[in-house]
Amino acid sequence: MFNSDFERLQYYYEKKWAKEPQLRQYVSFGVITPEEFEQITAQQYEA
C-alpha cells in the first residue's frame, strides 16, 4: 500500500493516527527527513 515510510506517515498523520510529536521522533530516528516532516505537518522542524 505504501512505497515509503514518508507515504505511510503522511497517511497516518492525515488520519490522525500519528501526531506531530511522534513525527518529530521519526525525524530524530532518521526515518523521515526534516523536509518531509515539514511537508507532512506544514510546520517548521527545529532540532
mmCIF entry with sequence, helices, sheets and N, C-alpha, C, O atoms, coordinates in Angstrom:
data_MODEL
# 
_entry.id   MODEL 
# 
_entity.id                         1 
_entity.type                       polymer 
_entity.pdbx_number_of_molecules   1 
# 
_entity_poly.entity_id                      1 
_entity_poly.type                           'polypeptide(L)' 
_entity_poly.nstd_linkage                   no 
_entity_poly.nstd_monomer                   no 
_entity_poly.pdbx_seq_one_letter_code       MFNSDFERLQYYYEKKWAKEPQLRQYVSFGVITPEEFEQITAQQYEA 
_entity_poly.pdbx_seq_one_letter_code_can   MFNSDFERLQYYYEKKWAKEPQLRQYVSFGVITPEEFEQITAQQYEA 
_entity_poly.pdbx_strand_id                 A 
# 
loop_
_entity_poly_seq.entity_id 
_entity_poly_seq.num 
_entity_poly_seq.mon_id 
_entity_poly_seq.hetero 
1 1  MET n 
1 2  PHE n 
1 3  ASN n 
1 4  SER n 
1 5  ASP n 
1 6  PHE n 
1 7  GLU n 
1 8  ARG n 
1 9  LEU n 
1 10 GLN n 
1 11 TYR n 
1 12 TYR n 
1 13 TYR n 
1 14 GLU n 
1 15 LYS n 
1 16 LYS n 
1 17 TRP n 
1 18 ALA n 
1 19 LYS n 
1 20 GLU n 
1 21 PRO n 
1 22 GLN n 
1 23 LEU n 
1 24 ARG n 
1 25 GLN n 
1 26 TYR n 
1 27 VAL n 
1 28 SER n 
1 29 PHE n 
1 30 GLY n 
1 31 VAL n 
1 32 ILE n 
1 33 THR n 
1 34 PRO n 
1 35 GLU n 
1 36 GLU n 
1 37 PHE n 
1 38 GLU n 
1 39 GLN n 
1 40 ILE n 
1 41 THR n 
1 42 ALA n 
1 43 GLN n 
1 44 GLN n 
1 45 TYR n 
1 46 GLU n 
1 47 ALA n 
# 
_struct_asym.id          A 
_struct_asym.entity_id   1 
# 
loop_
_struct_conf.conf_type_id 
_struct_conf.id 
_struct_conf.pdbx_PDB_helix_id 
_struct_conf.beg_label_comp_id 
_struct_conf.beg_label_asym_id 
_struct_conf.beg_label_seq_id 
_struct_conf.pdbx_beg_PDB_ins_code 
_struct_conf.end_label_comp_id 
_struct_conf.end_label_asym_id 
_struct_conf.end_label_seq_id 
_struct_conf.pdbx_end_PDB_ins_code 
_struct_conf.beg_auth_comp_id 
_struct_conf.beg_auth_asym_id 
_struct_conf.beg_auth_seq_id 
_struct_conf.end_auth_comp_id 
_struct_conf.end_auth_asym_id 
_struct_conf.end_auth_seq_id 
_struct_conf.pdbx_PDB_helix_class 
_struct_conf.details 
_struct_conf.pdbx_PDB_helix_length 
HELX_P HELX_P1 AA1 ASP A 5  ? GLU A 14 ? ASP A 5  GLU A 14 1 ? 10 
HELX_P HELX_P2 AA2 GLU A 20 ? SER A 28 ? GLU A 20 SER A 28 1 ? 9  
HELX_P HELX_P3 AA3 PRO A 34 ? THR A 41 ? PRO A 34 THR A 41 1 ? 8  
# 
_struct_conf_type.id          HELX_P 
_struct_conf_type.criteria    ? 
_struct_conf_type.reference   ? 
# 
loop_
_atom_site.group_PDB 
_atom_site.id 
_atom_site.type_symbol 
_atom_site.label_atom_id 
_atom_site.label_alt_id 
_atom_site.label_comp_id 
_atom_site.label_asym_id 
_atom_site.label_entity_id 
_atom_site.label_seq_id 
_atom_site.pdbx_PDB_ins_code 
_atom_site.Cartn_x 
_atom_site.Cartn_y 
_atom_site.Cartn_z 
_atom_site.occupancy 
_atom_site.B_iso_or_equiv 
_atom_site.pdbx_formal_charge 
_atom_site.auth_seq_id 
_atom_site.auth_comp_id 
_atom_site.auth_asym_id 
_atom_site.auth_atom_id 
_atom_site.pdbx_PDB_model_num 
ATOM 1   N N  . MET A 1 1  ? 0.813  -1.192 0.000  1.00 0.00 ? 1  MET A N  1 
ATOM 2   C CA . MET A 1 1  ? 0.000  0.000  0.000  1.00 0.00 ? 1  MET A CA 1 
ATOM 3   C C  . MET A 1 1  ? 0.865  1.268  0.000  1.00 0.00 ? 1  MET A C  1 
ATOM 4   O O  . MET A 1 1  ? 0.554  2.243  -0.685 1.00 0.00 ? 1  MET A O  1 
ATOM 5   N N  . PHE A 1 2  ? 1.947  1.240  0.774  1.00 0.00 ? 2  PHE A N  1 
ATOM 6   C CA . PHE A 1 2  ? 2.825  2.408  0.851  1.00 0.00 ? 2  PHE A CA 1 
ATOM 7   C C  . PHE A 1 2  ? 4.174  2.067  0.236  1.00 0.00 ? 2  PHE A C  1 
ATOM 8   O O  . PHE A 1 2  ? 4.704  0.977  0.448  1.00 0.00 ? 2  PHE A O  1 
ATOM 9   N N  . ASN A 1 3  ? 4.720  2.998  -0.519 1.00 0.00 ? 3  ASN A N  1 
ATOM 10  C CA . ASN A 1 3  ? 6.018  2.787  -1.151 1.00 0.00 ? 3  ASN A CA 1 
ATOM 11  C C  . ASN A 1 3  ? 7.168  3.268  -0.290 1.00 0.00 ? 3  ASN A C  1 
ATOM 12  O O  . ASN A 1 3  ? 8.326  2.954  -0.567 1.00 0.00 ? 3  ASN A O  1 
ATOM 13  N N  . SER A 1 4  ? 6.858  4.036  0.764  1.00 0.00 ? 4  SER A N  1 
ATOM 14  C CA . SER A 1 4  ? 7.921  4.570  1.611  1.00 0.00 ? 4  SER A CA 1 
ATOM 15  C C  . SER A 1 4  ? 7.370  4.888  2.997  1.00 0.00 ? 4  SER A C  1 
ATOM 16  O O  . SER A 1 4  ? 6.159  4.974  3.197  1.00 0.00 ? 4  SER A O  1 
ATOM 17  N N  . ASP A 1 5  ? 8.285  5.059  3.946  1.00 0.00 ? 5  ASP A N  1 
ATOM 18  C CA . ASP A 1 5  ? 7.887  5.476  5.291  1.00 0.00 ? 5  ASP A CA 1 
ATOM 19  C C  . ASP A 1 5  ? 7.220  6.845  5.239  1.00 0.00 ? 5  ASP A C  1 
ATOM 20  O O  . ASP A 1 5  ? 6.268  7.108  5.973  1.00 0.00 ? 5  ASP A O  1 
ATOM 21  N N  . PHE A 1 6  ? 7.722  7.712  4.372  1.00 0.00 ? 6  PHE A N  1 
ATOM 22  C CA . PHE A 1 6  ? 7.124  9.041  4.222  1.00 0.00 ? 6  PHE A CA 1 
ATOM 23  C C  . PHE A 1 6  ? 5.644  8.928  3.862  1.00 0.00 ? 6  PHE A C  1 
ATOM 24  O O  . PHE A 1 6  ? 4.808  9.577  4.491  1.00 0.00 ? 6  PHE A O  1 
ATOM 25  N N  . GLU A 1 7  ? 5.311  8.122  2.869  1.00 0.00 ? 7  GLU A N  1 
ATOM 26  C CA . GLU A 1 7  ? 3.912  7.963  2.453  1.00 0.00 ? 7  GLU A CA 1 
ATOM 27  C C  . GLU A 1 7  ? 3.068  7.383  3.581  1.00 0.00 ? 7  GLU A C  1 
ATOM 28  O O  . GLU A 1 7  ? 1.939  7.817  3.807  1.00 0.00 ? 7  GLU A O  1 
ATOM 29  N N  . ARG A 1 8  ? 3.615  6.413  4.278  1.00 0.00 ? 8  ARG A N  1 
ATOM 30  C CA . ARG A 1 8  ? 2.890  5.780  5.387  1.00 0.00 ? 8  ARG A CA 1 
ATOM 31  C C  . ARG A 1 8  ? 2.611  6.793  6.493  1.00 0.00 ? 8  ARG A C  1 
ATOM 32  O O  . ARG A 1 8  ? 1.485  6.890  6.980  1.00 0.00 ? 8  ARG A O  1 
ATOM 33  N N  . LEU A 1 9  ? 3.632  7.546  6.888  1.00 0.00 ? 9  LEU A N  1 
ATOM 34  C CA . LEU A 1 9  ? 3.459  8.502  7.972  1.00 0.00 ? 9  LEU A CA 1 
ATOM 35  C C  . LEU A 1 9  ? 2.576  9.674  7.563  1.00 0.00 ? 9  LEU A C  1 
ATOM 36  O O  . LEU A 1 9  ? 1.837  10.212 8.388  1.00 0.00 ? 9  LEU A O  1 
ATOM 37  N N  . GLN A 1 10 ? 2.647  10.067 6.310  1.00 0.00 ? 10 GLN A N  1 
ATOM 38  C CA . GLN A 1 10 ? 1.765  11.121 5.820  1.00 0.00 ? 10 GLN A CA 1 
ATOM 39  C C  . GLN A 1 10 ? 0.307  10.665 5.920  1.00 0.00 ? 10 GLN A C  1 
ATOM 40  O O  . GLN A 1 10 ? -0.558 11.430 6.347  1.00 0.00 ? 10 GLN A O  1 
ATOM 41  N N  . TYR A 1 11 ? 0.046  9.440  5.533  1.00 0.00 ? 11 TYR A N  1 
ATOM 42  C CA . TYR A 1 11 ? -1.300 8.875  5.621  1.00 0.00 ? 11 TYR A CA 1 
ATOM 43  C C  . TYR A 1 11 ? -1.753 8.802  7.077  1.00 0.00 ? 11 TYR A C  1 
ATOM 44  O O  . TYR A 1 11 ? -2.877 9.191  7.393  1.00 0.00 ? 11 TYR A O  1 
ATOM 45  N N  . TYR A 1 12 ? -0.897 8.311  7.960  1.00 0.00 ? 12 TYR A N  1 
ATOM 46  C CA . TYR A 1 12 ? -1.235 8.212  9.384  1.00 0.00 ? 12 TYR A CA 1 
ATOM 47  C C  . TYR A 1 12 ? -1.538 9.587  9.973  1.00 0.00 ? 12 TYR A C  1 
ATOM 48  O O  . TYR A 1 12 ? -2.470 9.734  10.764 1.00 0.00 ? 12 TYR A O  1 
ATOM 49  N N  . TYR A 1 13 ? -0.755 10.590 9.589  1.00 0.00 ? 13 TYR A N  1 
ATOM 50  C CA . TYR A 1 13 ? -0.967 11.948 10.098 1.00 0.00 ? 13 TYR A CA 1 
ATOM 51  C C  . TYR A 1 13 ? -2.312 12.490 9.609  1.00 0.00 ? 13 TYR A C  1 
ATOM 52  O O  . TYR A 1 13 ? -3.052 13.108 10.374 1.00 0.00 ? 13 TYR A O  1 
ATOM 53  N N  . GLU A 1 14 ? -2.618 12.259 8.349  1.00 0.00 ? 14 GLU A N  1 
ATOM 54  C CA . GLU A 1 14 ? -3.896 12.725 7.799  1.00 0.00 ? 14 GLU A CA 1 
ATOM 55  C C  . GLU A 1 14 ? -5.076 12.057 8.496  1.00 0.00 ? 14 GLU A C  1 
ATOM 56  O O  . GLU A 1 14 ? -6.117 12.684 8.689  1.00 0.00 ? 14 GLU A O  1 
ATOM 57  N N  . LYS A 1 15 ? -4.921 10.798 8.872  1.00 0.00 ? 15 LYS A N  1 
ATOM 58  C CA . LYS A 1 15 ? -5.980 10.053 9.558  1.00 0.00 ? 15 LYS A CA 1 
ATOM 59  C C  . LYS A 1 15 ? -5.988 10.318 11.068 1.00 0.00 ? 15 LYS A C  1 
ATOM 60  O O  . LYS A 1 15 ? -6.841 9.807  11.793 1.00 0.00 ? 15 LYS A O  1 
ATOM 61  N N  . LYS A 1 16 ? -5.017 11.132 11.531 1.00 0.00 ? 16 LYS A N  1 
ATOM 62  C CA . LYS A 1 16 ? -4.843 11.455 12.947 1.00 0.00 ? 16 LYS A CA 1 
ATOM 63  C C  . LYS A 1 16 ? -4.429 10.235 13.770 1.00 0.00 ? 16 LYS A C  1 
ATOM 64  O O  . LYS A 1 16 ? -4.697 10.164 14.969 1.00 0.00 ? 16 LYS A O  1 
ATOM 65  N N  . TRP A 1 17 ? -3.780 9.285  13.118 1.00 0.00 ? 17 TRP A N  1 
ATOM 66  C CA . TRP A 1 17 ? -3.242 8.116  13.813 1.00 0.00 ? 17 TRP A CA 1 
ATOM 67  C C  . TRP A 1 17 ? -1.839 8.394  14.330 1.00 0.00 ? 17 TRP A C  1 
ATOM 68  O O  . TRP A 1 17 ? -1.344 7.681  15.203 1.00 0.00 ? 17 TRP A O  1 
ATOM 69  N N  . ALA A 1 18 ? -1.195 9.428  13.795 1.00 0.00 ? 18 ALA A N  1 
ATOM 70  C CA . ALA A 1 18 ? 0.129  9.866  14.255 1.00 0.00 ? 18 ALA A CA 1 
ATOM 71  C C  . ALA A 1 18 ? 0.046  11.366 14.494 1.00 0.00 ? 18 ALA A C  1 
ATOM 72  O O  . ALA A 1 18 ? -0.578 12.102 13.730 1.00 0.00 ? 18 ALA A O  1 
ATOM 73  N N  . LYS A 1 19 ? 0.683  11.795 15.560 1.00 0.00 ? 19 LYS A N  1 
ATOM 74  C CA . LYS A 1 19 ? 0.660  13.211 15.911 1.00 0.00 ? 19 LYS A CA 1 
ATOM 75  C C  . LYS A 1 19 ? 2.032  13.831 15.658 1.00 0.00 ? 19 LYS A C  1 
ATOM 76  O O  . LYS A 1 19 ? 3.018  13.129 15.435 1.00 0.00 ? 19 LYS A O  1 
ATOM 77  N N  . GLU A 1 20 ? 2.070  15.152 15.698 1.00 0.00 ? 20 GLU A N  1 
ATOM 78  C CA . GLU A 1 20 ? 3.292  15.893 15.399 1.00 0.00 ? 20 GLU A CA 1 
ATOM 79  C C  . GLU A 1 20 ? 4.476  15.468 16.273 1.00 0.00 ? 20 GLU A C  1 
ATOM 80  O O  . GLU A 1 20 ? 5.575  15.309 15.740 1.00 0.00 ? 20 GLU A O  1 
ATOM 81  N N  . PRO A 1 21 ? 4.311  15.276 17.591 1.00 0.00 ? 21 PRO A N  1 
ATOM 82  C CA . PRO A 1 21 ? 5.466  14.835 18.390 1.00 0.00 ? 21 PRO A CA 1 
ATOM 83  C C  . PRO A 1 21 ? 6.017  13.471 17.948 1.00 0.00 ? 21 PRO A C  1 
ATOM 84  O O  . PRO A 1 21 ? 7.223  13.235 18.006 1.00 0.00 ? 21 PRO A O  1 
ATOM 85  N N  . GLN A 1 22 ? 5.137  12.592 17.513 1.00 0.00 ? 22 GLN A N  1 
ATOM 86  C CA . GLN A 1 22 ? 5.591  11.287 17.025 1.00 0.00 ? 22 GLN A CA 1 
ATOM 87  C C  . GLN A 1 22 ? 6.422  11.453 15.751 1.00 0.00 ? 22 GLN A C  1 
ATOM 88  O O  . GLN A 1 22 ? 7.444  10.790 15.574 1.00 0.00 ? 22 GLN A O  1 
ATOM 89  N N  . LEU A 1 23 ? 5.972  12.342 14.871 1.00 0.00 ? 23 LEU A N  1 
ATOM 90  C CA . LEU A 1 23 ? 6.717  12.571 13.632 1.00 0.00 ? 23 LEU A CA 1 
ATOM 91  C C  . LEU A 1 23 ? 8.077  13.188 13.924 1.00 0.00 ? 23 LEU A C  1 
ATOM 92  O O  . LEU A 1 23 ? 9.048  12.899 13.225 1.00 0.00 ? 23 LEU A O  1 
ATOM 93  N N  . ARG A 1 24 ? 8.159  14.036 14.949 1.00 0.00 ? 24 ARG A N  1 
ATOM 94  C CA . ARG A 1 24 ? 9.457  14.601 15.345 1.00 0.00 ? 24 ARG A CA 1 
ATOM 95  C C  . ARG A 1 24 ? 10.417 13.483 15.763 1.00 0.00 ? 24 ARG A C  1 
ATOM 96  O O  . ARG A 1 24 ? 11.611 13.537 15.466 1.00 0.00 ? 24 ARG A O  1 
ATOM 97  N N  . GLN A 1 25 ? 9.894  12.486 16.444 1.00 0.00 ? 25 GLN A N  1 
ATOM 98  C CA . GLN A 1 25 ? 10.744 11.362 16.839 1.00 0.00 ? 25 GLN A CA 1 
ATOM 99  C C  . GLN A 1 25 ? 11.208 10.577 15.621 1.00 0.00 ? 25 GLN A C  1 
ATOM 100 O O  . GLN A 1 25 ? 12.354 10.132 15.572 1.00 0.00 ? 25 GLN A O  1 
ATOM 101 N N  . TYR A 1 26 ? 10.336 10.402 14.646 1.00 0.00 ? 26 TYR A N  1 
ATOM 102 C CA . TYR A 1 26 ? 10.736 9.708  13.425 1.00 0.00 ? 26 TYR A CA 1 
ATOM 103 C C  . TYR A 1 26 ? 11.869 10.447 12.723 1.00 0.00 ? 26 TYR A C  1 
ATOM 104 O O  . TYR A 1 26 ? 12.746 9.819  12.130 1.00 0.00 ? 26 TYR A O  1 
ATOM 105 N N  . VAL A 1 27 ? 11.857 11.783 12.785 1.00 0.00 ? 27 VAL A N  1 
ATOM 106 C CA . VAL A 1 27 ? 12.963 12.552 12.208 1.00 0.00 ? 27 VAL A CA 1 
ATOM 107 C C  . VAL A 1 27 ? 14.235 12.265 12.994 1.00 0.00 ? 27 VAL A C  1 
ATOM 108 O O  . VAL A 1 27 ? 15.288 12.028 12.403 1.00 0.00 ? 27 VAL A O  1 
ATOM 109 N N  . SER A 1 28 ? 14.147 12.286 14.323 1.00 0.00 ? 28 SER A N  1 
ATOM 110 C CA . SER A 1 28 ? 15.348 12.058 15.141 1.00 0.00 ? 28 SER A CA 1 
ATOM 111 C C  . SER A 1 28 ? 15.903 10.649 14.945 1.00 0.00 ? 28 SER A C  1 
ATOM 112 O O  . SER A 1 28 ? 17.104 10.432 15.106 1.00 0.00 ? 28 SER A O  1 
ATOM 113 N N  . PHE A 1 29 ? 15.046 9.691  14.599 1.00 0.00 ? 29 PHE A N  1 
ATOM 114 C CA . PHE A 1 29 ? 15.487 8.314  14.337 1.00 0.00 ? 29 PHE A CA 1 
ATOM 115 C C  . PHE A 1 29 ? 15.973 8.128  12.905 1.00 0.00 ? 29 PHE A C  1 
ATOM 116 O O  . PHE A 1 29 ? 16.498 7.070  12.561 1.00 0.00 ? 29 PHE A O  1 
ATOM 117 N N  . GLY A 1 30 ? 15.801 9.155  12.063 1.00 0.00 ? 30 GLY A N  1 
ATOM 118 C CA . GLY A 1 30 ? 16.246 9.071  10.676 1.00 0.00 ? 30 GLY A CA 1 
ATOM 119 C C  . GLY A 1 30 ? 15.280 8.368  9.741  1.00 0.00 ? 30 GLY A C  1 
ATOM 120 O O  . GLY A 1 30 ? 15.656 7.984  8.634  1.00 0.00 ? 30 GLY A O  1 
ATOM 121 N N  . VAL A 1 31 ? 14.034 8.195  10.175 1.00 0.00 ? 31 VAL A N  1 
ATOM 122 C CA . VAL A 1 31 ? 13.041 7.520  9.338  1.00 0.00 ? 31 VAL A CA 1 
ATOM 123 C C  . VAL A 1 31 ? 12.537 8.457  8.238  1.00 0.00 ? 31 VAL A C  1 
ATOM 124 O O  . VAL A 1 31 ? 12.358 8.045  7.092  1.00 0.00 ? 31 VAL A O  1 
ATOM 125 N N  . ILE A 1 32 ? 12.312 9.719  8.602  1.00 0.00 ? 32 ILE A N  1 
ATOM 126 C CA . ILE A 1 32 ? 11.955 10.749 7.627  1.00 0.00 ? 32 ILE A CA 1 
ATOM 127 C C  . ILE A 1 32 ? 12.902 11.932 7.822  1.00 0.00 ? 32 ILE A C  1 
ATOM 128 O O  . ILE A 1 32 ? 13.530 12.073 8.871  1.00 0.00 ? 32 ILE A O  1 
ATOM 129 N N  . THR A 1 33 ? 12.993 12.767 6.811  1.00 0.00 ? 33 THR A N  1 
ATOM 130 C CA . THR A 1 33 ? 13.878 13.936 6.885  1.00 0.00 ? 33 THR A CA 1 
ATOM 131 C C  . THR A 1 33 ? 13.113 15.125 7.478  1.00 0.00 ? 33 THR A C  1 
ATOM 132 O O  . THR A 1 33 ? 11.882 15.119 7.512  1.00 0.00 ? 33 THR A O  1 
ATOM 133 N N  . PRO A 1 34 ? 13.841 16.138 7.942  1.00 0.00 ? 34 PRO A N  1 
ATOM 134 C CA . PRO A 1 34 ? 13.158 17.352 8.405  1.00 0.00 ? 34 PRO A CA 1 
ATOM 135 C C  . PRO A 1 34 ? 12.283 17.974 7.313  1.00 0.00 ? 34 PRO A C  1 
ATOM 136 O O  . PRO A 1 34 ? 11.216 18.514 7.606  1.00 0.00 ? 34 PRO A O  1 
ATOM 137 N N  . GLU A 1 35 ? 12.725 17.900 6.075  1.00 0.00 ? 35 GLU A N  1 
ATOM 138 C CA . GLU A 1 35 ? 11.936 18.442 4.964  1.00 0.00 ? 35 GLU A CA 1 
ATOM 139 C C  . GLU A 1 35 ? 10.628 17.664 4.794  1.00 0.00 ? 35 GLU A C  1 
ATOM 140 O O  . GLU A 1 35 ? 9.578  18.252 4.535  1.00 0.00 ? 35 GLU A O  1 
ATOM 141 N N  . GLU A 1 36 ? 10.700 16.340 4.942  1.00 0.00 ? 36 GLU A N  1 
ATOM 142 C CA . GLU A 1 36 ? 9.485  15.530 4.844  1.00 0.00 ? 36 GLU A CA 1 
ATOM 143 C C  . GLU A 1 36 ? 8.541  15.831 6.006  1.00 0.00 ? 36 GLU A C  1 
ATOM 144 O O  . GLU A 1 36 ? 7.324  15.877 5.824  1.00 0.00 ? 36 GLU A O  1 
ATOM 145 N N  . PHE A 1 37 ? 9.099  16.036 7.194  1.00 0.00 ? 37 PHE A N  1 
ATOM 146 C CA . PHE A 1 37 ? 8.292  16.424 8.356  1.00 0.00 ? 37 PHE A CA 1 
ATOM 147 C C  . PHE A 1 37 ? 7.512  17.696 8.040  1.00 0.00 ? 37 PHE A C  1 
ATOM 148 O O  . PHE A 1 37 ? 6.312  17.779 8.301  1.00 0.00 ? 37 PHE A O  1 
ATOM 149 N N  . GLU A 1 38 ? 8.205  18.690 7.475  1.00 0.00 ? 38 GLU A N  1 
ATOM 150 C CA . GLU A 1 38 ? 7.572  19.965 7.148  1.00 0.00 ? 38 GLU A CA 1 
ATOM 151 C C  . GLU A 1 38 ? 6.509  19.790 6.071  1.00 0.00 ? 38 GLU A C  1 
ATOM 152 O O  . GLU A 1 38 ? 5.477  20.461 6.091  1.00 0.00 ? 38 GLU A O  1 
ATOM 153 N N  . GLN A 1 39 ? 6.765  18.894 5.144  1.00 0.00 ? 39 GLN A N  1 
ATOM 154 C CA . GLN A 1 39 ? 5.796  18.624 4.077  1.00 0.00 ? 39 GLN A CA 1 
ATOM 155 C C  . GLN A 1 39 ? 4.533  17.979 4.652  1.00 0.00 ? 39 GLN A C  1 
ATOM 156 O O  . GLN A 1 39 ? 3.426  18.291 4.213  1.00 0.00 ? 39 GLN A O  1 
ATOM 157 N N  . ILE A 1 40 ? 4.688  17.093 5.620  1.00 0.00 ? 40 ILE A N  1 
ATOM 158 C CA . ILE A 1 40 ? 3.550  16.397 6.220  1.00 0.00 ? 40 ILE A CA 1 
ATOM 159 C C  . ILE A 1 40 ? 2.747  17.333 7.120  1.00 0.00 ? 40 ILE A C  1 
ATOM 160 O O  . ILE A 1 40 ? 1.520  17.381 7.031  1.00 0.00 ? 40 ILE A O  1 
ATOM 161 N N  . THR A 1 41 ? 3.435  18.077 7.985  1.00 0.00 ? 41 THR A N  1 
ATOM 162 C CA . THR A 1 41 ? 2.756  18.845 9.034  1.00 0.00 ? 41 THR A CA 1 
ATOM 163 C C  . THR A 1 41 ? 2.509  20.310 8.692  1.00 0.00 ? 41 THR A C  1 
ATOM 164 O O  . THR A 1 41 ? 1.691  20.959 9.344  1.00 0.00 ? 41 THR A O  1 
ATOM 165 N N  . ALA A 1 42 ? 3.193  20.842 7.692  1.00 0.00 ? 42 ALA A N  1 
ATOM 166 C CA . ALA A 1 42 ? 3.151  22.275 7.362  1.00 0.00 ? 42 ALA A CA 1 
ATOM 167 C C  . ALA A 1 42 ? 3.695  23.115 8.514  1.00 0.00 ? 42 ALA A C  1 
ATOM 168 O O  . ALA A 1 42 ? 3.328  24.280 8.668  1.00 0.00 ? 42 ALA A O  1 
ATOM 169 N N  . GLN A 1 43 ? 4.574  22.517 9.324  1.00 0.00 ? 43 GLN A N  1 
ATOM 170 C CA . GLN A 1 43 ? 5.247  23.216 10.417 1.00 0.00 ? 43 GLN A CA 1 
ATOM 171 C C  . GLN A 1 43 ? 6.745  23.098 10.212 1.00 0.00 ? 43 GLN A C  1 
ATOM 172 O O  . GLN A 1 43 ? 7.233  22.120 9.646  1.00 0.00 ? 43 GLN A O  1 
ATOM 173 N N  . GLN A 1 44 ? 7.468  24.105 10.680 1.00 0.00 ? 44 GLN A N  1 
ATOM 174 C CA . GLN A 1 44 ? 8.920  24.073 10.544 1.00 0.00 ? 44 GLN A CA 1 
ATOM 175 C C  . GLN A 1 44 ? 9.512  23.119 11.574 1.00 0.00 ? 44 GLN A C  1 
ATOM 176 O O  . GLN A 1 44 ? 9.091  23.097 12.730 1.00 0.00 ? 44 GLN A O  1 
ATOM 177 N N  . TYR A 1 45 ? 10.486 22.337 11.143 1.00 0.00 ? 45 TYR A N  1 
ATOM 178 C CA . TYR A 1 45 ? 11.165 21.413 12.053 1.00 0.00 ? 45 TYR A CA 1 
ATOM 179 C C  . TYR A 1 45 ? 12.354 22.108 12.675 1.00 0.00 ? 45 TYR A C  1 
ATOM 180 O O  . TYR A 1 45 ? 13.207 22.653 11.974 1.00 0.00 ? 45 TYR A O  1 
ATOM 181 N N  . GLU A 1 46 ? 12.408 22.087 13.999 1.00 0.00 ? 46 GLU A N  1 
ATOM 182 C CA . GLU A 1 46 ? 13.545 22.635 14.730 1.00 0.00 ? 46 GLU A CA 1 
ATOM 183 C C  . GLU A 1 46 ? 14.123 21.528 15.588 1.00 0.00 ? 46 GLU A C  1 
ATOM 184 O O  . GLU A 1 46 ? 13.423 20.940 16.412 1.00 0.00 ? 46 GLU A O  1 
ATOM 185 N N  . ALA A 1 47 ? 15.393 21.248 15.395 1.00 0.00 ? 47 ALA A N  1 
ATOM 186 C CA . ALA A 1 47 ? 16.053 20.149 16.113 1.00 0.00 ? 47 ALA A CA 1 
ATOM 187 C C  . ALA A 1 47 ? 16.204 20.443 17.587 1.00 0.00 ? 47 ALA A C  1 
ATOM 188 O O  . ALA A 1 47 ? 16.738 19.620 18.330 1.00 0.00 ? 47 ALA A O  1 
# 
